[in-house]
Amino acid sequence: MDQLSPTHATELSADLLRNIERVFHGKAEVALRVVVALIARGHVLLEDVPGVGKTTLARALARSIDGEFHRLQFTSDLLPSDITGVSVPEMIEGRPTSQFRFQRGPIFGNVVLADEVNRANPKCQSALLEAMAECTVSVDGTTYPLPDPFFVIATQNPLEHYGTHPLPESQLDRFLMRLSIGYPTREFEARVLREDPSVHALATLAPVVDLDQLRAMQQIALGTKFDDSLVSYLLDLVEATREHEMLELGVSPRGAVALRKAAQARALVDGRDYCIPEDLRELAPDVLAHRIALDARGGSTAGPEESRWLIREILDRVPVPL
């Protein structure tokens, strides 16, 4: 592993962002969040309508870190083995033998795009959950480690409900962030109509960070100072979600750890070796909103925007440490 200084790690994160924005235009904040999640060793759920650049973003990220990219199209007839891989007989002179070898599935990549993840059946979602949670897959009683780094960008269409299986809370909790790209600005959309820049630039996009450097950046982020006052502030935030009169399900301890890790990665990108309250406040809606559930007595469930509004309301309610 490369021995990086915190300053060099910050410079590399800036290079990574600039490289992604060569093909993923007009959405710098989304690119920033994805890079922060990658450095924090998390995964991202992109909940958005088709055609706004989700695949371009994933491919640009993989090219920028010189990583192996795989795309999984989730469908109702997908099998867990289509994700993880399968044991196949060894062949000698065209004939199968009693020996088997494991043929790896598309989950074995550095950046994996799980497209329309909510179209898969629960068994496939469970296979993906193990990969995301443990960075391993289990096939025929044998456990295989996934590449390091391993980063999942999953997508789902928030408007399409036919033939879908909503992600359970346990799986949503494994995503560090839930993001929405949104429609492009008029200026960028006009540029796309004239020249389609992402298609041409993506093919020539060169790596700016190698995998060893990325692993070093992730390790540096874990060492970013997180003061006891921030620990207390973070605990106040998650406890407020558990006691909120409109919420049935508050943020779990895993959610609190996720926000701390995201804040540490955000500080690294910003060139600091310490976290500040604004790191938590900036990232809390993206990290916490998908981990809460509206009180069932309200007669409805909290959608993405309502969940984010509730987290912002809690941020306004909880005092910020001086």
C-alpha positions in Angstrom: 0.0 0.0 0.0 1.3 3.5 -0.9 2.4 5.6 2.0 0.3 8.8 1.5 0.4 12.0 3.5 -3.0 13.5 4.4 -2.2 16.4 2.0 -1.5 14.1 -0.9 -4.7 12.2 -0.1 -6.7 15.4 -0.3 -5.0 16.3 -3.6 -5.8 12.8 -5.0 -9.5 13.2 -4.0 -9.6 16.5 -5.9 -8.0 14.9 -8.9 -10.7 12.1 -8.7 -13.5 14.6 -8.6 -12.2 16.7 -11.5 -11.8 13.5 -13.6 -15.3 12.3 -12.9 -16.7 15.8 -13.7 -15.1 15.6 -17.2 -18.0 13.3 -18.1 -20.5 13.8 -15.4 -21.3 17.5 -15.8 -23.5 19.8 -13.8 -23.8 17.7 -10.6 -20.7 18.4 -8.6 -22.4 17.8 -5.3 -23.5 14.3 -6.3 -20.0 13.4 -7.5 -18.6 14.7 -4.2 -21.0 12.6 -2.2 -20.1 9.5 -4.2 -16.4 10.1 -3.7 -16.9 10.6 0.0 -18.9 7.3 0.2 -16.1 5.5 -1.7 -13.4 6.9 0.7 -15.6 6.0 3.7 -15.9 2.4 2.4 -19.6 2.7 2.0 -22.1 2.0 -0.7 -24.6 4.3 -2.5 -28.2 4.0 -3.5 -29.2 6.3 -6.4 -33.0 6.7 -6.4 -33.9 8.5 -9.6 -35.7 8.4 -12.9 -33.9 6.7 -15.8 -31.6 8.6 -18.1 -30.0 11.1 -15.8 -26.5 9.8 -15.8 -26.3 7.0 -13.2 -24.4 4.6 -15.4 -22.1 7.3 -16.6 -21.2 8.2 -13.1 -20.4 4.6 -12.1 -18.3 4.0 -15.2 -16.4 7.3 -14.7 -15.6 6.4 -11.1 -14.4 3.0 -12.1 -12.1 4.3 -14.8 -10.8 7.1 -12.6 -9.5 4.6 -9.9 -8.4 2.0 -12.5 -10.9 -0.4 -11.1 -12.8 -3.3 -12.6 -16.4 -2.3 -13.4 -19.3 -4.7 -13.6 -23.0 -3.9 -14.3 -25.8 -6.1 -13.0 -29.2 -5.6 -14.4 -31.6 -6.8 -11.8 -34.8 -8.6 -13.1 -37.5 -10.6 -11.6 -36.0 -13.9 -12.9 -32.5 -13.2 -11.7 -30.9 -16.0 -9.6 -28.5 -15.5 -6.7 -25.9 -17.5 -8.7 -26.2 -14.9 -11.5 -24.8 -12.4 -9.0 -22.3 -14.4 -7.0 -21.1 -17.0 -9.5 -21.5 -20.8 -9.7 -19.4 -24.0 -9.3 -18.9 -25.7 -12.6 -17.2 -29.1 -13.4 -13.6 -29.1 -14.6 -13.3 -30.3 -18.2 -10.6 -32.7 -19.5 -10.6 -33.4 -23.2 -14.1 -31.9 -23.5 -15.5 -34.1 -20.8 -16.6 -33.1 -17.3 -14.8 -34.5 -14.3 -15.7 -34.9 -10.6 -13.7 -31.8 -9.8 -15.4 -28.4 -9.6 -14.1 -24.9 -9.9 -15.8 -21.7 -8.9 -16.7 -19.4 -11.8 -16.9 -15.9 -10.4 -20.0 -13.8 -11.0 -20.3 -10.1 -11.8 -20.3 -9.1 -8.1 -16.5 -9.6 -8.2 -15.6 -6.1 -9.2 -14.2 -2.9 -7.7 -17.2 -0.8 -8.8 -20.5 -2.7 -9.3 -23.5 -1.0 -10.7 -26.6 -2.9 -9.4 -29.2 -1.5 -11.8 -32.9 -1.4 -10.7 -32.0 -3.4 -7.5 -35.7 -3.4 -6.3 -36.7 -5.6 -9.3 -34.9 -8.6 -8.0 -36.5 -11.2 -5.8 -35.7 -11.3 -2.0 -33.2 -14.2 -2.5 -31.1 -12.1 -4.9 -31.3 -9.1 -2.6 -30.1 -11.3 0.2 -27.1 -12.4 -1.9 -26.3 -8.7 -2.6 -26.7 -7.9 1.1 -24.0 -10.4 2.2 -21.6 -9.0 -0.4 -22.3 -5.4 0.8 -22.1 -6.2 4.5 -19.2 -8.7 4.6 -17.3 -8.1 1.3 -17.6 -11.8 0.7 -19.9 -14.3 -1.1 -20.7 -17.8 0.0 -21.2 -20.6 -2.6 -21.5 -24.3 -1.8 -20.2 -23.8 1.7 -17.1 -21.9 0.6 -16.6 -18.2 1.3 -14.8 -16.1 -1.3 -13.5 -12.6 -0.6 -14.5 -9.8 -2.9 -11.9 -7.4 -4.4 -10.6 -4.5 -2.2 -11.9 -1.9 -2.7 -15.5 -3.0 -3.3 -18.1 -0.4 -4.0 -21.7 -0.9 -4.9 -23.8 1.8 -6.7 -27.4 0.5 -6.7 -30.2 2.2 -8.5 -34.0 2.1 -8.3 -36.8 4.0 -10.0 -38.9 5.8 -7.3 -41.9 6.1 -9.6 -42.2 2.5 -10.9 -43.9 0.0 -8.5 -45.1 -2.8 -10.7 -43.0 -6.0 -10.5 -40.7 -4.6 -7.8 -39.7 -5.8 -4.3 -39.2 -2.9 -1.8 -35.8 -3.1 -0.2 -36.1 -4.2 3.5 -34.8 -1.9 6.2 -31.8 -4.2 6.9 -30.6 -3.7 3.3 -31.3 0.0 3.2 -29.2 0.3 6.3 -26.2 -1.1 4.4 -26.1 1.8 2.0 -24.0 4.6 3.4 -26.0 7.2 1.4 -29.2 7.5 -0.6 -28.9 10.1 -3.3 -30.8 11.6 -6.2 -29.1 13.0 -9.2 -32.1 15.0 -10.6 -32.6 16.5 -14.0 -29.7 18.5 -15.5 -29.6 22.2 -15.9 -30.9 23.6 -19.2 -27.4 24.7 -20.1 -25.9 21.2 -19.7 -28.9 19.5 -21.4 -28.4 21.8 -24.4 -24.8 20.8 -24.5 -25.7 17.1 -24.4 -28.1 17.6 -27.3 -25.4 19.3 -29.4 -22.4 17.0 -28.8 -23.1 14.2 -26.2 -19.8 14.9 -24.4 -20.0 12.0 -21.9 -19.9 9.4 -24.7 -16.7 10.7 -26.2 -14.9 11.7 -23.0 -15.7 8.5 -21.1 -13.9 6.3 -23.7 -10.7 8.4 -23.2 -11.0 8.9 -19.4 -7.6 7.9 -17.8 -7.1 6.8 -14.2 -5.9 9.4 -11.7 -5.8 7.2 -8.6 -4.7 3.6 -8.4 -6.2 1.0 -6.1 -3.3 1.1 -3.7 -3.6 4.8 -3.3 -7.4 4.5 -2.8 -6.9 2.0 0.0 -4.4 4.4 1.6 -6.9 7.2 1.3 -9.5 5.1 3.0 -7.1 4.3 5.8 -6.2 7.9 6.3 -9.9 8.9 6.5 -10.4 6.4 9.4 -7.7 8.3 11.4 -9.3 11.7 11.0 -9.9 13.3 14.4 -13.4 13.1 15.7 -13.7 15.1 18.9 -15.7 13.9 21.9 -18.0 17.0 21.5 -18.9 15.6 18.0 -19.5 12.2 19.5 -22.0 13.8 21.9 -23.6 15.8 19.0 -23.9 12.7 16.9 -25.5 10.8 19.7 -27.9 13.7 20.3 -28.9 13.6 16.6 -29.6 9.8 16.5 -31.4 9.9 19.8 -33.6 12.6 18.5 -34.7 10.4 15.6 -35.6 7.6 18.1 -37.7 9.9 20.3 -39.3 12.0 17.5 -43.1 12.0 17.7 -43.5 11.3 14.0 -41.1 8.4 13.7 -41.6 4.8 14.5 -38.0 3.7 13.5 -35.0 5.8 14.4 -31.4 5.7 13.3 -29.6 2.5 14.4 -26.1 2.4 15.9 -24.8 1.3 12.4 -26.3 4.5 11.0 -24.4 6.6 13.6 -21.2 4.9 12.7 -21.9 5.5 9.0 -22.4 9.2 9.6 -19.1 9.4 11.5 -17.2 7.6 8.7 -18.8 9.8 6.1 -17.9 13.0 8.1 -14.3 11.7 8.4 -14.1 11.2 4.6 -15.6 14.6 4.0 -13.0 16.2 6.2 -10.2 14.5 4.2 -11.6 15.7 0.9 -11.8 19.2 2.4 -8.1 19.1 3.4 -8.6 18.8 7.2 -7.3 16.1 9.6 -10.3 16.8 12.0 -14.0 16.8 11.7 -16.3 19.8 12.4 -20.1 19.9 13.1 -20.8 21.1 9.5 -19.5 17.8 8.2 -22.2 16.0 10.1 -24.9 18.6 9.2 -24.0 18.5 5.5 -24.1 14.8 5.2 -26.9 13.8 7.7 -29.8 14.0 5.2 -28.0 11.7 2.7 -26.8 9.3 5.4 -29.7 9.1 7.8 -32.9 9.8 5.9 -33.2 6.2 4.5 -32.7 4.8 8.0 -35.9 6.2 9.5 -39.6 5.2 9.2 -42.7 7.3 9.8 -45.0 6.2 12.6 -47.4 3.7 11.1 -50.3 5.4 13.0 -49.8 8.3 10.6 -51.4 6.1 7.9 -48.5 6.4 5.4 -44.8 5.8 5.0 -42.1 8.5 4.8 -40.9 9.0 1.2 -37.4 10.2 0.4 -38.2 13.9 0.5 -40.3 13.7 3.7 -37.5 11.7 5.4 -34.9 14.3 4.4 -37.2 17.0 5.7 -37.5 15.3 9.0 -33.7 14.9 9.3 -33.3 18.6 8.5 -36.0 19.5 11.2 -34.0 17.4 13.7 -30.8 19.2 12.7 -32.5 22.5 13.4 -33.8 21.3 16.7 -30.5 19.8 18.2 -28.0 22.4 19.5 -24.7 22.5 17.6 -21.6 22.2 19.8 -19.5 25.4 20.0 
